[in-house]
Amino acid sequence: MNVVVVGASGSAFLLCELLLEEKNIVVVIDSNKEVCEKISSELGVKTINGDATIATVLEQAVQSDTDCLVALT
């Protein structure tokens, strides 16, 4: 599955770990640049630094093959 996770809180980090264990493709959106860098380096997921309430930011993450979007704050 291709999953977009909005927010990179502790809960989101744990969800990403679980999704990756099951061989899912994960993209994370968060407005905090440092948090994006941390989750990217620790989990190896693609991150987008931005506000997910803005359409252009969502368009960067959500592709035609995206199966699910999860918002965790």
Number of C-alpha atoms within 10 A of each C-alpha: 14 17 21 24 22 25 22 24 14 11 12 19 18 12 17 24 17 12 16 16 9 10 11 14 16 24 22 26 25 21 15 14 13 11 17 21 16 13 19 16 12 10 13 13 18 17 24 22 16 18 16 21 9 9 9 12 16 18 11 13 22 17 12 8 9 15 12 12 17 13 13 14 11
